[in-house]
């Protein structure tokens, strides 16, 4: 007998595929429900990858912005500390952008936390600082936050569904 989901040969006596957990002897409703869940989870993981890419772009853009802006004519009276701080911050953000390839949750939660802390400090110092450019601040928090929570959801799906993880190239499973 062949599993309809993973296309591997199974013994006639098996009720559930030990590779992908497909209900071989389940009702049509159970089988359809399993397939629908697989499709939804696969879609969620693929959407998560796209959100991660967008979050990575946000980190790269913010990093580049912090490196380039001190050298624009708009900011002529910066101190050496401000130049160094802005360039360092830019390089750190770009570094987090590259880290998203290996450790996406860490690479998103740290900058997200730092930006939130920074905005809270701005609010405490002078609310005018926070509300100046509020749209950009909201977009940064939403972009990084959405990316982080999406990656977290995807990790949970992939850890619970080893077969789907292997199909999408995120892990290997062994046939029992």
Backbone torsions as a table, in degrees:
resi	resn	phi	psi	omega
1	UNK	NA	143.2	-179.9
2	UNK	-109.5	135.8	175.5
3	UNK	-69.5	129.9	-178.1
4	UNK	-70.0	-21.3	-177.9
5	UNK	-88.3	-55.7	-174.3
6	UNK	-99.9	-4.7	175.6
7	UNK	63.9	25.5	176.0
8	UNK	-97.6	155.2	179.4
9	UNK	-76.0	134.3	-178.4
10	UNK	-128.1	154.3	176.1
11	UNK	-70.5	148.2	179.7
12	UNK	-57.8	-28.9	-175.2
13	UNK	-80.2	-14.4	-177.4
14	UNK	-70.1	132.0	176.8
15	UNK	-92.9	-33.3	-179.9
16	UNK	-129.2	133.5	178.6
17	UNK	-63.4	125.4	-178.0
18	UNK	-78.6	-5.0	177.6
19	UNK	-92.1	-48.3	-174.6
20	UNK	-118.5	-2.0	179.8
21	UNK	69.8	19.2	177.1
22	UNK	-68.3	133.3	180.0
23	UNK	-76.9	84.8	-175.3
24	UNK	-56.6	-44.4	-178.3
25	UNK	-99.8	13.4	179.4
26	UNK	-74.9	171.0	177.4
27	UNK	-70.6	166.2	177.5
28	UNK	-59.3	-36.9	179.5
29	UNK	-64.4	-43.6	179.1
30	UNK	-64.6	-40.9	179.4
31	UNK	-66.8	-43.5	178.7
32	UNK	-64.8	-39.2	178.6
33	UNK	-63.6	-41.3	178.3
34	UNK	-61.7	-48.1	-179.0
35	UNK	-62.8	-42.3	179.2
36	UNK	-61.9	-42.2	179.0
37	UNK	-63.0	-41.0	178.2
38	UNK	-60.7	-44.8	-178.8
39	UNK	-63.8	-44.0	179.7
40	UNK	-63.7	-44.7	-179.6
41	UNK	-65.1	-39.9	177.8
42	UNK	-62.5	-42.8	177.8
43	UNK	-62.1	-43.1	178.6
44	UNK	-60.3	-43.0	-179.9
45	UNK	-66.1	-43.5	179.8
46	UNK	-65.9	-37.7	175.5
47	UNK	-65.4	-37.2	178.4
48	UNK	-61.5	-39.3	178.6
49	UNK	-62.8	-41.4	178.4
50	UNK	-65.9	-41.1	178.2
51	UNK	-65.5	-37.6	176.8
52	UNK	-62.5	-41.2	178.1
53	UNK	-61.4	-41.8	179.2
54	UNK	-66.0	-40.2	177.8
55	UNK	-64.8	-38.5	177.5
56	UNK	-61.8	-43.1	178.8
57	UNK	-62.2	-40.2	177.7
58	UNK	-59.4	-45.1	179.5
59	UNK	-62.9	-43.0	179.4
60	UNK	-64.9	-42.5	179.7
61	UNK	-65.2	-44.0	178.4
62	UNK	-63.3	-40.5	177.9
63	UNK	-63.3	-48.4	178.5
64	UNK	-61.4	-40.4	178.3
65	UNK	-59.7	-45.9	-179.2
66	UNK	-67.5	-26.2	177.8
67	UNK	-79.1	-39.7	-173.8
68	UNK	-83.3	-39.5	-172.0
69	UNK	-56.0	-40.2	-179.3
70	UNK	-60.9	-19.8	-177.7
71	UNK	-96.1	4.1	178.6
72	UNK	-83.0	158.6	-179.5
73	UNK	-66.2	-15.6	-178.0
74	UNK	-70.5	-27.1	-176.6
75	UNK	-117.4	75.3	-175.6
76	UNK	-84.3	-31.3	-170.8
77	UNK	-100.7	38.7	178.6
78	UNK	-82.9	146.4	175.5
79	UNK	-81.7	166.8	177.5
80	UNK	-59.6	-37.5	179.0
81	UNK	-61.1	-43.3	-179.3
82	UNK	-65.8	-38.9	174.8
83	UNK	-61.0	-50.9	-177.7
84	UNK	-62.8	-42.9	-179.8
85	UNK	-62.3	-46.7	-178.0
86	UNK	-64.2	-44.6	-179.6
87	UNK	-66.9	-41.7	178.4
88	UNK	-61.9	-44.8	178.5
89	UNK	-60.6	-42.4	178.3
90	UNK	-60.6	-44.5	179.4
91	UNK	-66.2	-37.7	177.8
92	UNK	-63.9	-45.0	179.3
93	UNK	-63.8	-39.6	176.3
94	UNK	-64.7	-39.3	176.4
95	UNK	-60.2	-43.0	176.4
96	UNK	-64.5	-34.5	176.1
97	UNK	-60.2	-43.5	177.7
98	UNK	-70.5	-32.2	179.3
99	UNK	-66.2	-22.6	179.0
100	UNK	-62.5	-19.2	177.5
101	UNK	-71.5	-30.1	-176.4
102	UNK	-106.7	-44.4	-176.0
103	UNK	-131.4	73.8	-172.6
104	UNK	-62.0	-38.3	-178.1
105	UNK	-65.3	-45.3	179.1
106	UNK	-65.4	-42.2	-177.2
107	UNK	-66.8	-19.2	178.6
108	UNK	-100.9	-37.3	-174.9
109	UNK	-71.1	-35.4	-179.2
110	UNK	-66.3	-53.0	177.5
111	UNK	-62.8	-36.8	178.0
112	UNK	-60.1	-46.7	179.5
113	UNK	-63.6	-41.4	-179.6
114	UNK	-66.4	-40.1	177.9
115	UNK	-65.5	-41.5	178.5
116	UNK	-62.9	-45.2	178.3
117	UNK	-60.4	-43.8	179.1
118	UNK	-60.5	-43.8	-179.2
119	UNK	-69.1	-35.0	176.0
120	UNK	-65.3	-42.1	177.3
121	UNK	-62.6	-41.3	176.5
122	UNK	-59.8	-40.7	179.1
123	UNK	-63.6	-41.1	-179.6
124	UNK	-70.5	-37.3	-179.5
125	UNK	-69.5	-53.7	-179.8
126	UNK	-164.6	114.5	-177.9
127	UNK	-54.8	-26.3	178.9
128	UNK	-59.9	-37.3	178.9
129	UNK	-62.6	-38.9	-179.4
130	UNK	-69.0	-42.7	-174.4
131	UNK	-79.7	-13.4	174.5
132	UNK	-74.5	117.2	-177.6
133	UNK	73.4	31.8	-175.5
134	UNK	-60.3	-34.2	-179.7
135	UNK	-61.7	-44.4	178.6
136	UNK	-64.2	-40.4	-179.9
137	UNK	-63.5	-42.0	178.6
138	UNK	-64.7	-43.6	179.6
139	UNK	-62.5	-39.2	178.4
140	UNK	-63.9	-49.5	-178.8
141	UNK	-63.3	-45.2	-179.8
142	UNK	-64.4	-43.1	-179.2
143	UNK	-62.9	-48.5	179.9
144	UNK	-70.1	-40.6	179.9
145	UNK	-65.5	-43.9	179.6
146	UNK	-63.3	-42.1	177.2
147	UNK	-62.4	-45.0	-179.2
148	UNK	-62.3	-50.5	-176.8
149	UNK	-68.1	-29.6	176.6
150	UNK	-68.7	-43.6	178.4
151	UNK	-64.2	-38.9	178.3
152	UNK	-61.7	-44.5	178.3
153	UNK	-63.3	-43.5	179.7
154	UNK	-62.1	-43.0	178.0
155	UNK	-59.5	-40.5	179.9
156	UNK	-64.4	-45.1	179.0
157	UNK	-60.2	-47.4	-176.0
158	UNK	-68.9	-31.8	178.3
159	UNK	-73.6	-29.7	179.5
160	UNK	-85.3	-24.6	-175.7
161	UNK	-121.7	81.5	-176.6
162	UNK	-62.3	-33.6	179.2
163	UNK	-64.0	-48.4	179.0
164	UNK	-61.4	-40.6	177.9
165	UNK	-58.6	-41.0	-179.6
166	UNK	-70.5	-38.4	179.3
167	UNK	-63.0	-38.1	-178.0
168	UNK	-86.1	-1.3	177.4
169	UNK	86.2	20.5	-179.0
170	UNK	-104.1	5.7	-179.1
171	UNK	176.7	168.5	178.1
172	UNK	-119.6	143.7	175.3
173	UNK	-121.1	153.4	179.3
174	UNK	-109.5	136.8	177.9
175	UNK	-69.7	125.2	-176.6
176	UNK	-76.5	NA	NA
